[in-house]
Amino acid sequence: MPPHLDLPRSTHAKMIASRPQLNLRRAASYQGDRGAKSSTSSRFNFNHLIFSPPPSPGLPALVPRPRKSPTTPRPSRVLRVVAWISGLALFLIVATSFVRRDGQVPVVGWALKDGREEYEMIGQYDLPEFPTPIAVTDRHGRSKWTVSIPPTYAFPLTVAEYSDICAKCQEVAAHVRELHGSSHPSQQASPDYYYEDPYFVDVGEAQKRGLLPGVEGKAWKVTAQAQDGHLVGEQKDGLVDKGTCKTSLTFVLESPDAGLGPTLMMLWMAYGLAQKEKRSFFIDDSRWAYGDYTTIFKAPTAPSCKPPPRHEMLPCPHNARHLVVSPATARESFGTSFSAEYENLKRDDINRERPMYDLARAGYEALFHLNDDDQPYVETRVKELRAKAKAPQGGYGDGTIVGVHIRHGDLHPYEYQYNGAYVPLELYRQKARDIIDDRHNFSTLLGGEDVAAKRRSFVVLASDDPDVYETDEFSSSVRAQEQIKLASKQHIQDANPDGSVMHKFVDETFGWEGGFFASMFWNLGRSTLNNGNAAEGDLQTSLEPSAETMRLRGLIGRAYILDLAVLGQASDAVICTMSAGGCRLLAVIMGWEKAMDNANWVNIDGDFRWTGLSL
């Protein structure tokens, strides 16, 4: 056992002072050492004097120690990173909500006791003041959706509003499916044409459940009736005795691009679709660029039921009880899903399109009845042309009537080499000669050429370009109809010579050189004075068309329909370009057997077969 020295406190202090290179440390840092309770009784060893404590924290180390990289981040650093990420995510959510405020799916509560379901009653202030789909949830978090159209809104809606509703219908339907934890039912890019969304609530049913307010007993009832558009053939009197149609399809006649052909084809197909789905069919012409439907056609037979309230007519989804179809919703009604449903996928020839053709043909047979002035003219004109081609008594064979439809103006061919201009007229003439030769070169009993029948054969021409009738290729052709003609400026000046020196100022003569152009159509009946003034031009564009403008538009529409009626009914064969809507209509007017089975409908605009619509 080592010796222990008992030293007085003064001696201890002197010994410490005599060792300047040693540092003292506080007694609390020694392990197991305790200071003496008194200078006379405590035992104190010198082992603690050998321990060298670390440098004072106030003094820099002579050699910096290497920094240790921690295996796990310190808690304070983790918290800072989490806080930054959370703040950034919150900022993005808030910013996105502001940017997409207009595109948000309105979600409202709704409620009524209906069996086991409990809904919260919506107040009218909860509903949007514009037409839009809305998603709704019950108290148990179950979501459905419908389309809200204020009853006071004017019918029909604008083109932009219909397009916007159709786009948002897909968005809100997908949103509700996600809320239910399900993806698309068929896992395809688009649903089947007749797919019924289980989460969709029709407007009538939504009103019964209290989701949407009805018009009964409301102050807006009179206003809604005053803004209900104009349904062709609808008779206000006597509707009290009729019940509302259970299902219906209303076609809104519109021509956003001024073209009549595509709109007419869509009308026929919509009628055929309504008959296929057993829906009552209505036509609204309140916004048609060509005026009243009855200006050109006879009103169709009205259904035995009355149309539904206008705010129940929806552009989507297709399984809505009361559907409204217009060129603005063409892709929704006649797009990819429609083609997949109605194309005969088992065929790879023209018969692939037969089901869609049949829809259009049903519409043609039901709706293509001209007004009382034009229908007798068409019947007389067809008889005259057929009589001209008929062989005399004792002759062998009748001549062939070849109808030629030439579309110029602002429509260009599909075929690439002619896309910048038009199909050359020589191609039309040569194809007409080929048809006549094929029919009569070997048509006699002995297989020889029927020269007499060739002489009785001729071309019947219809074109939107008046100058085509005067060309060398078709100067000897016969006009399809002479009831209403589109004339060029030169024809107008030749027909109305004015040799006087003094005469009143009149607007510059307006003709149809080059064919039908949409800009010319929209400016019919408008003065050309001050048309260099931009403000004046904008003002004229925004004005409602005058009565004279609508009269001129109606004449153009009648001329177009007269041409188609005569060509389709009188011709043995028709030559046209598939890019033109009138060409496709002619195939429907001719009938499937004559046009397709017997190949008398001839397209010279590329190697394309008949299709109803190109969307």
Residue pairs with C-beta under 8 A, 6 or more apart in sequence:
2 45
4 43
4 44
4 45
6 40
6 43
7 15
7 44
8 39
9 39
12 44
16 22
16 24
19 49
22 49
22 52
23 52
23 53
23 56
25 51
25 53
27 33
27 34
27 35
29 53
30 48
30 51
33 48
35 42
36 42
36 43
36 44
55 61
73 81
97 104
103 168
103 171
105 133
105 134
105 135
105 168
105 171
105 172
105 175
106 127
106 128
106 132
106 134
106 135
106 148
107 134
107 135
107 136
107 137
108 122
108 126
108 127
108 134
108 135
108 136
109 119
109 120
109 122
109 126
109 136
109 137
109 138
109 139
110 119
110 120
110 121
110 122
110 136
110 138
110 209
110 210
110 211
111 118
111 119
111 120
111 121
111 122
111 138
111 139
111 210
112 118
112 119
112 121
112 209
112 210
113 119
114 209
117 138
118 138
118 139
118 140
119 138
119 139
119 209
119 210
119 211
120 138
120 139
121 210
122 210
122 211
122 212
122 213
124 213
127 134
127 148
127 150
127 212
127 213
128 134
128 148
129 150
130 150
130 153
130 161
131 147
131 148
131 149
131 150
131 153
131 157
131 161
131 165
132 147
132 148
132 164
132 165
132 168
133 145
133 146
133 147
133 148
133 165
133 168
133 169
133 171
133 172
133 173
134 145
134 146
134 147
134 148
134 172
135 143
135 144
135 145
135 172
135 175
135 176
135 179
136 143
136 144
136 145
136 146
136 201
136 211
137 143
137 144
137 179
141 179
142 180
143 176
143 179
143 180
143 199
144 176
144 199
144 200
144 201
145 172
145 173
145 175
145 176
145 199
145 200
145 201
146 200
146 201
146 202
146 203
146 206
146 211
146 212
147 165
147 169
147 203
147 314
147 316
147 320
148 212
149 157
149 203
149 310
149 311
149 312
149 314
150 311
151 213
151 214
151 215
151 218
151 220
151 221
151 224
151 309
151 310
151 311
152 220
152 223
152 224
152 227
153 227
153 310
153 311
154 227
154 229
155 227
155 228
155 229
155 284
155 310
155 311
155 313
156 162
156 229
156 252
156 284
156 286
156 287
156 324
156 326
157 165
159 254
159 256
159 326
159 327
159 328
160 328
162 315
162 324
162 326
162 328
162 329
163 328
163 329
165 314
165 315
165 316
166 315
166 316
166 329
166 331
166 332
169 315
169 316
169 317
170 316
173 197
173 199
173 200
173 317
174 184
176 199
177 183
177 184
177 199
180 199
184 191
185 191
185 195
186 192
186 195
190 335
190 336
190 337
191 197
191 337
192 337
192 340
192 341
193 318
193 337
193 338
193 340
193 341
193 342
194 318
194 319
194 341
195 319
196 319
197 317
197 319
200 317
200 319
201 209
201 211
202 312
202 320
202 321
203 212
203 311
203 312
203 314
203 320
203 321
203 322
204 308
204 312
204 321
206 212
207 213
207 214
215 221
215 224
215 309
215 311
224 309
224 310
224 311
227 310
228 310
229 284
229 286
229 287
229 310
230 284
230 285
230 286
231 250
231 282
231 283
231 284
231 307
232 282
232 283
232 284
232 285
232 293
232 294
232 299
232 300
233 282
233 283
233 299
233 300
233 301
233 302
234 282
234 302
234 306
234 307
235 302
239 306
242 304
242 305
242 306
243 305
243 306
244 305
244 306
244 307
244 308
245 279
245 280
245 303
245 305
245 306
245 307
245 308
245 322
246 305
246 321
247 277
247 278
247 279
247 280
247 321
247 322
248 274
248 279
248 280
248 281
248 282
248 303
248 307
248 308
248 313
248 321
248 322
248 323
249 270
249 273
249 274
249 277
249 279
249 280
249 281
249 282
249 322
249 323
249 324
249 325
250 281
250 282
250 283
250 284
250 307
250 313
250 322
250 323
250 324
250 325
251 266
251 267
251 270
251 271
251 281
251 282
251 283
251 284
251 324
251 325
251 326
252 284
252 287
252 324
252 325
252 326
252 328
253 263
253 267
253 283
253 284
253 285
253 287
253 288
253 293
253 326
254 263
254 287
254 288
254 289
254 326
254 327
254 328
255 263
255 288
255 289
255 290
255 327
256 327
256 328
257 518
258 289
258 518
258 521
258 522
259 411
259 518
259 581
260 290
260 557
260 560
260 561
260 581
261 560
261 580
261 581
261 582
261 584
261 585
262 327
262 581
262 613
263 327
264 581
264 585
265 360
265 581
265 584
265 585
265 588
265 612
265 613
266 325
266 327
266 330
266 334
266 613
267 283
267 363
267 367
268 359
268 360
268 361
268 362
268 363
268 364
268 367
268 368
268 588
269 334
269 356
269 359
269 360
269 363
269 612
269 613
270 281
270 325
270 333
270 363
271 281
271 359
271 362
271 363
271 366
271 367
272 358
272 359
272 360
272 361
272 362
272 363
273 333
273 359
274 280
274 281
275 281
275 362
276 359
279 323
280 303
280 305
280 307
281 300
281 303
282 303
282 307
283 293
283 300
285 291
285 292
285 293
289 521
289 553
290 296
290 553
290 554
290 556
290 557
291 550
291 551
291 553
291 554
291 557
292 554
293 299
294 371
295 371
295 554
295 557
295 558
296 370
296 371
296 374
296 554
296 557
296 558
296 561
297 367
297 368
297 369
297 370
297 371
297 561
298 369
298 370
298 371
298 372
298 375
300 366
300 367
308 321
308 322
312 321
312 322
313 322
313 323
313 324
314 320
314 322
314 323
314 324
315 323
315 324
315 325
315 326
315 328
315 329
315 332
316 329
316 332
318 332
318 333
323 333
325 333
330 613
330 615
331 615
334 612
334 613
334 615
335 615
339 356
342 355
342 356
342 359
343 352
343 353
343 355
343 356
344 351
344 352
344 353
344 354
344 355
345 352
347 354
349 609
350 596
350 609
350 610
353 609
353 610
353 611
353 612
354 592
356 611
356 612
357 587
357 588
357 592
357 596
357 610
357 612
358 592
359 612
360 588
360 612
361 588
361 591
361 592
364 588
364 589
368 565
368 589
369 375
370 378
370 561
370 562
370 565
371 558
374 483
374 558
374 561
374 562
374 565
377 481
377 483
377 562
378 481
378 562
378 565
378 566
378 569
381 480
381 481
381 566
381 570
382 566
382 569
382 570
385 401
385 460
385 478
385 566
385 570
386 401
386 570
388 399
388 456
388 458
388 478
389 398
389 399
389 400
389 401
389 456
389 457
389 458
390 398
390 399
390 456
391 397
391 398
391 399
391 452
391 453
391 456
395 452
395 453
396 443
396 444
396 445
396 450
396 452
396 453
397 440
397 443
397 444
397 450
397 452
397 453
398 453
398 456
399 453
399 454
399 455
399 456
399 457
399 458
400 435
400 436
400 439
400 440
400 453
400 457
400 572
400 573
401 457
401 458
401 460
401 570
401 571
401 572
401 573
402 432
402 435
402 436
402 457
402 458
402 459
402 460
402 571
402 572
402 573
402 574
402 575
403 459
403 460
403 461
403 462
403 480
403 567
403 568
403 570
403 571
403 573
403 574
403 575
403 586
404 428
404 432
404 459
404 460
404 461
404 462
404 474
404 477
404 574
404 575
404 576
405 462
405 463
405 563
405 564
405 567
405 574
405 575
405 576
405 577
405 580
405 582
405 583
405 586
406 425
406 428
406 461
406 462
406 463
406 464
406 465
406 468
406 576
406 577
407 463
407 464
407 515
407 516
407 576
407 577
407 579
407 580
407 582
407 583
408 422
408 463
408 464
408 465
408 468
408 514
408 515
408 516
409 464
409 465
409 514
409 515
409 516
409 517
410 515
410 516
410 517
410 518
410 519
411 515
411 516
411 579
411 580
412 418
412 419
412 420
412 421
412 422
412 579
413 419
413 422
413 423
413 577
413 579
413 605
413 606
414 577
414 578
414 579
414 605
414 606
414 608
415 423
415 605
415 606
418 424
418 605
423 577
423 604
423 605
425 468
425 471
425 473
425 474
426 473
427 604
428 473
428 474
428 575
428 604
429 459
429 473
429 474
431 575
431 602
431 604
432 459
432 575
435 573
435 575
435 602
436 454
436 457
437 454
439 453
439 457
439 572
440 449
440 450
440 451
440 453
440 454
440 457
441 449
442 448
442 449
443 449
443 450
443 453
444 450
458 476
458 477
458 478
459 474
459 476
459 477
459 478
460 477
460 478
460 479
460 480
460 566
460 567
460 570
460 571
461 468
461 469
461 474
461 477
461 478
461 479
461 480
462 479
462 480
462 481
462 563
462 564
462 566
462 567
463 469
463 515
464 486
464 512
464 515
464 516
464 560
465 512
465 513
465 514
465 515
466 485
466 486
466 487
466 488
466 491
466 511
466 512
466 513
467 488
467 513
467 514
468 474
469 475
469 477
469 479
479 485
480 562
480 563
480 566
480 567
480 570
481 559
481 562
481 563
481 565
481 566
483 558
483 559
483 562
484 555
484 558
484 559
484 562
485 559
486 512
486 516
486 556
486 559
487 495
487 511
487 512
488 511
488 512
488 513
489 509
489 510
489 511
489 513
490 511
491 511
492 509
492 510
492 511
493 509
507 527
507 528
507 529
508 528
510 520
512 520
516 556
521 553
521 556
522 541
524 549
524 552
524 553
524 556
525 545
525 546
525 548
525 549
525 551
525 552
526 540
526 549
527 540
530 536
531 537
531 540
545 553
560 582
563 582
564 582
564 585
564 586
564 589
565 589
567 574
567 586
567 589
568 574
568 585
568 586
568 589
568 590
569 589
571 590
571 600
572 600
573 600
573 601
573 602
574 583
574 586
574 587
574 590
574 595
574 600
574 601
574 602
575 602
575 604
576 582
576 583
576 586
576 601
576 602
576 603
576 604
577 583
577 603
577 604
577 605
578 584
578 603
578 605
578 606
578 608
578 610
578 611
579 605
583 603
583 605
584 610
584 611
584 612
586 595
586 601
587 595
587 596
587 601
587 610
590 600
590 601
594 600
594 601
595 601
595 610
596 610
601 610
603 609
603 610
